[in-house]
Amino acid sequence: MRAQPQASHFVDGRYVEDTAGEVFENVFSATGEVIAKLHAATDAIIEEAVASGRRAQKEWAALAPVERGRVLRRAADIIRSRNRELSELETLDTGKPIQETIVADASSGADCLEYFGGLAASLNGETIPLGRDFAYTRREPLGLCVGIGAWNYPTQIACWKAAPALAGGNAMIFKPSEMTPLCALKIAEIFIEAGAPKGLFNVVQGLGAVGAKLVSHPAVDKVSLTGSVPTGSKVYAAAAAGIKHVTMELGGKSPIIVFDDADIENAISGAMLGNFYSTGQICSNGTRVFVHRSIKERFLSRLAERTASIVLGDPRNEETQMGPLVSHAQREKVEAYIEKGKAEGARLVAGGERVAPEGLEDGAFIAPTIFADVTDDMTIAREEIFGPVMCVLDFEDEDEVVERANGTEFGLSAAVYTADLTRGHRVIGRIEAGTCWINAYNLTPVEMPFGGMKMSGVGRENGRAALEHYTQIKSVYVGLGPQDAPY
């Protein structure tokens, strides 16, 4: 088992194990090989994580904000210095190509820690003059936060949640997805090396039952989840029972709108990036590609040509552009959607079948898939597939496509491709989505808030907006004269 960690959990500054916890396996989806076996957290592990997190949070919050920022920036420097080894571990953990992980995963986590490390000292309140008296506000931490990660970007998500939480003076217990448990343990190690107090960032492993115990724990003040809408609904309800703060970054069925004046090559690049990167396993993917009818066939022809050149293969090979899905179960789910697309009358333009790169016959590979002539009522146009399946729909006018783009319970992302920037801004202004692009797709710099509307989420990650979700305002009225009283 080539990626077996020292122990399953990292609590109070050290690796810990409790073999009484349920065993689960970590599988490298390119080969089907079991690369690690871990134990789910027992109640004893959870209680130790909570106790050490509460203790560390008080110590951490007592530091000057600039000191907290220095720790986060040191952690960012360490991550960058180890980017190669962290990226190789991410590739084993997720099946994503090393070509991708080396530029998009640990490095983006480092960017996030550096950014929020720089913001830590700027968490100021305001002074409010009231004549003789005045008031002021303070930004204070929430306390102990729980982060629950998804399996598609385990390193990045751990940092995206930890950075604003820690910058705001909180502690965090992070539970990775049981499918990708390895990378967050390395981030926990790095925080200790960077000078964080023991217990400030704990990692506990397990399936849904462990997450449920953390979310409902009375000592937890905040829950931040990245996951599906069904999971988010359950977690949100459990957090609400304890009146806990929440951030929910959930699923999407996002539109990409390509007008007839768009640069077709640029729009195709965006559509491919928004459907095939990470083998289509990105919540913000633009899986409904609306193409103006006058350019539809030209768009499809060139799209199929470029898709055919995608290099599938061993994700450890730097020439590989697309790896396997995260698991064989995920591949079966994607295949079921492909069959529904065929059955409901969509035209299969490319892909739609399993592939087996040489030497990887047991891997969870599937060809990048394109459907055309998709209608709004088809299952593949309504439900999140989370695989490399692009749905191309056609449209005639702006009002029509805006209404159809908004005709979904989701509202995570959207994009418009057009040479008319006035139209680009106008259309984006009408789209019901929280993270949008004009003539670009899936670029998520840490400086820009990220999150959704409608069923796609609550709150924001990244940008200064994230700090609002990890701090609370205390108002203080200062009286400078006699106290008035009616009695």
N, C-alpha and C positions, 0 to 999 in steps of 0.2 A: 504494500500500500504506500505508494510513492509520496503521498502528501499528508500522511498521518501527523496531526499536530501533537504537541507535548501532552495536551489534555483537551477535553471538550470545551471548557469554559475558562474565561480570564476574569477573575474577581479579586478585588482588593490588591491589585498590583502583581498577581501571580496566576499561573495556570492551576486550575483545580479540577478534580474529577470526582464523580460519584457514580460508581458502576451500578448502583441501584436504578439509575435512570434508563429509560427505554433506549435500545440501540437503534441507530439509523445509519444508513450508508450514504457515502458521497460517491457518485458515479461520474466518470469522465465520459461524456456522452458521445465523443468521437469514436470510442472503442468499446464502450460498455463495461470498461474495467472499473472495479471498485478501488478507489484511490485512498479512502479513509473511512473509518468507522467511529462514530461518536455516540455519546450518551446524552439523552435529553436531560434538562435540569430537573432535579428533584426539588421538593419544597425547601430542603435545607440549603441548596445552592441559591435558590431565589431569595430566601431570607438573608443569607450572607451578602448577596449582591445589593439588596435594599439597604441593609444596615450600613455597609461600607459606603454606599452612594450617598446616604444622608449625612454621614460623618464628613466625607470628602467635600460635599457641597458647601458646608459651613466654612471649612478651611479655605476653599477656593473663592467663595464670595467675599471673604475678608481681605483678599489680596487687592491691591490697586489694579484697576482695569488694564493699565498698561502692562502690568506683570502677566496677567492672563494672556494678553495679546502676544507677548514674547514666547510663551509656551506654545501657542498655536502656530506661530511662525517657525519655531524650531521644529515642530512636528512636520510642517510642510517641507522644510529643507531636508529632513531625513527621508521622507517619502520620495522626494525627487532623486535623492542619491541612490535609492534602492528601486527605482522605477522598473528596471528590467526584471528583477526577481519577483516583485509584486505583480507585474503584468503576466509573467509566466504562471504564477499561481492562479491569477484570475482566469487565464485561459483554461487551466485544468478544472477550475471550479465551475465555469459556465459553458465551456465549449466554444467561446468566442475566439476569433482569429487573433493571434499575437500582433498582427498588423494593426488591428483595431485597439486591443487593450493597451498597447504601449503608448498610444496617444490620447486615449479617451477615458481611461478609468482611474488608475492611481494618480496620474498627473492632474486630472481634473479635481480629484480629492485634495491634492496639495494646493491647487489654486483656491479652493474654497476655504481651507484653513488659513492660508495667507491673507485672503480678503477679509475674513471676519476677525482675524488677529489684528489687522489694521484698524478695524472699526471698534474694537472693544473699548478703547479709551474715549470714544465719541458718544457713549451712551449717557447723554445728559438730560436733565429735566429742563423746566422753564420757570422763570420768575414772573408772577402775575401781579402787577401793582393794583391796589384796591383803595387808593386814597391814603388815609392814615395807616391802614394795615396793608399787608401783602400776603400772597400765597406762593408756594412753590411746589413743583412736582419732582418726584424721584422715579427713575427707572430701576426696578428691583427684579431679581430673578424669581422664577416660579418655584424652583426647588429641585425635586428629583423628576427627571423626564424619562420616559420609555420610548425608544425608537424601535420600530418593527420594519425590517427591510424586505425588499423583494429580491428575486433571484437573478434579475437581468443585469444589474449594475451593483454588485455587492460592496465593492470598495468605495465607489463614488457615493452611494446612498449612505453608507456609514459616516462618511465625512460631511455630506450635505446636511445630515441631521445633527451630528456632533458639533460642527463648527459654530453655528449660531447659538446653540444651546450653551456651549461652554463659554463663548464670548460674553453671553449674558449673565454668567455667574452660576449656571445650573450644573448639575451632574447628570449623567445619562447611563441607563442600562440599555444596551442594544441587543436585540434578538435578530440574528440573520435568518433568512429563509433556510429551512432545513435542507433545501436542495443545493445551497451554496454557502456552507458554513465556515469556510476557511479564511477568507480574506480579512474579515473584521477582527479576527484574533491578532493578526499582524498589526492592524491599526491600534489596537489596545496596547500592544507591546511598545509601539512607537510613542504613544502618549506618555508612558512612564519614562521612557528614555529622554523625552523632551522636557521632563521636569514636572509633569502633572502629579497631583497627589494620588496616592493609591486609592482606588475605588471611584475615582472621578468618571472613568469610562469603563464600565464593566460589560463583558460579553457573555450572555447565557444562550445556550442552544436548546432547540426543541421544536416540536410541531405546534399545532394550534393551541393545544391545552396549556403549554407554557406561556404563550402569548396572552391567553385569556387570564391566567393568574397574575401576570404582570400588570395588565390593563386594569384589572379590578382591585389591585392591591391598595389598601387605604393610605399607604405612605407615598404613593405616586401622585404627582401633581399635574403631569402633562403627558399626552400620548401623541406620537407622530408616526403615522403609518404610510408606507408606500405599498400599494397592492391593488387588488381587484375591487370592483364596486360591491359584490356580495360580502367579501371579507371586511371592507370598510364599513358597511352597514352594521355588521355585528360588533366591530370594535367601537364604532361611534356610540352605539347603544350602551355598551358596557361602560365606556368612559362617562357617558351622560349620567349614569346611575350614581357616579361619585362626583358629579359636577366638575370634571377635570377639563383642563384646556386640551384642545385637539388641533392637529394639523393632519389633513387627509389628502394624499396625492394618489388619485385613483385612476381608473381606466379611461379610455377614449375611443372614439370612432371618428377621427378628425378629418375634415375636408381639405383638399388642395384644389384650388380653383384656377384653371388655366384658360385665360381669355385668348381670343383669336389673334391678338397683337403681341402675345408673349414670345420671347426668345425660346423656341421649342427645345433646343439642346439644354438650355438652362433649366427649363421646366421639367424635362425628363430627368436631369440630374437630381433635382429636388424630389421628384416622385420616387426615384430609385432609392435615394438616401432615406426617404420617409417611409419606405416599405421593406427594404432588403438589408439595411445596416443592422447588425446584431441579429441576423437571420429573422428580421421582422419583429423581434421581441422587445419593443420599446413602446411605452404607454402613449407617448405623444405622436406616434406614427400617423401619417396622413393616408389612411387606408381607403378613403373614398376620394378618388381623383376625378374631379369634374372637368371635362375637356370640351371646349366649344365645338359644336358639331361640324363647323367648317374646316377644322384642322384635325378632327378625331382620327381619321385613317392614317394621315401622315404621322401623327403623334404615335399611334399604335405600332406602325411599321418600324419606325426608328427605335421605339422603346423595346420591341421584341429583339431587334438586332443588337442593341447594347446589352440587354439582359442575357442573351446567349453567350456573351463573352465573359460573364462573371466566373471567376475561378473558385470552384468548390474543392475542398480537400481538408487535409489535416490542419487543424487550427494552430498547431505548433510550427508550421511552415510559414515563413514570412511572405511567401508568394500567395498564400491563400487569402481570398477576399471574403468568402462566406464559409462558415463552419456549420456544425450540426445544430439542431434545436437543443434546448437544455436537457431534455430527457426523451426517452422513447414514448412515454405517456403523452408528452406535449406534441410529439409528432403525430400520434394517433388522433389527438384532438384536432389538429390542423387538417389532417387528411379527411376527417369527418366533415369539416366545413367545405373542403374542396368538392367532395361528393355532393353536398347540398347545393353548391353553386351550379354544378353540372345539371343536377336533377331539376333545379328551378329555372333553367333556361339560359344561364349566362354562357357567353362564348369563351372557351378556353383558348387564349392566345399563346401562352407559353407555360411550361412546367406542368405542375399538377401531379407529379409522380415522385416516388422515392428514388434516390440516387445512392450509389455505393462506390465512393472513391476507392481506388486500388488500395488494398490492405486495411480498409476501414468498413468492411461489409457489415459489421455489427454496430455501426454508428447510427445516430438518429438524424440522418440527412434527408432533406427534401429539396427538390428543385425550386428556385424562385418562380413564383406562379403569378400569371396575369389573367384576369377575367375582363372581358369587354361586354358591352350591351347589358350592363348591370342596371337593374331598376331599384328604386328606393325601397320597395317592399321585400326584396330578396333577403334571406337570412344573412348572407355574406356582407350585405350592405348595412345591416342593422346591429350585428353583434360583434364584439371584439374578438378577433381570431388569435392574435398574438403569435403570428408566424409570417413567413414571407409570401403573403397573398395580397396582391393589389387588385382593387376593384375600380375599373374605369367606367364612369358614367358620362353621358353627354348632355349638353344643355344649349339653350338658344339665347337667353337674355339674362341680364343682371338680376332683376327682381326675382325671377324664377330660381336661379341658382342659389341666391341668398336664402330664400325660404326653404329650399331643399337641404342646403347645408346645415341650417338650424333645426331641421326636423329630426332630432335625435335627443335622447335623454342625456347624452354626454356633452361636454363642453370644455375639453382640455386644450386643444390646439387647433390652429387653422392657418392656411397660407393662401396668398393670391399671387399669381404670376401674370404680369401685364407690363407693357411699356408705358402705360398711362398712370403715372403715380397719383394723380388726382383720384382716379378710379380706385387705385389700390388702397389708398387711405379711406376712401368712402366705403368700400366694401368691407374692409376689416372693421370699420366702426360699426357696422351692422351685424357682424358675426358674433354669435354667443359662445365665446371661447376665451380662456384666460391667458393663453400664451400663443402669440401670433407672429407671422412673418410675412413680409412682402418681398418677393423675388429671392427667397431663401427658405431653407427648411431645417428644422431640428438643431439649430445652433442655440445652445443654452449657456452663455457665459454666466459666470457666478454673479456678475454685477447686475444681472437682469432677473427680476422676480419670476418664479416659475410656479404654476399651479392652474387649477381649472375652475370652471363654473358648473352649475347644475350638478349632475351626479358625479362629475369628475373630480370633485374635491372641495375642501374647506381650508382656507389659509394659504400661505405662500411659503415656498422655500427660495433661498438665495435672495440677493439684493438686500438693501436695508430693510425692506418689508419683512424679511424673515425674523429680524430681531424683535419686531412688534409681537410676534407669536411666541417668543421665548422670554418675554419680560412683562411685568405688570406695572401700572402707574400708581404710585402713592401720592395723594394730594395732601399738602400741609398748609393750614391757615395759621398765620402768625399775627396775633393781636398786639398792637403797640400802644394801647390806651386802656381806659376803664372798660370792664366787661358790661355790656348792656344786658338788662334782664327786665321782664315785665312784672316782676314781683319782688 
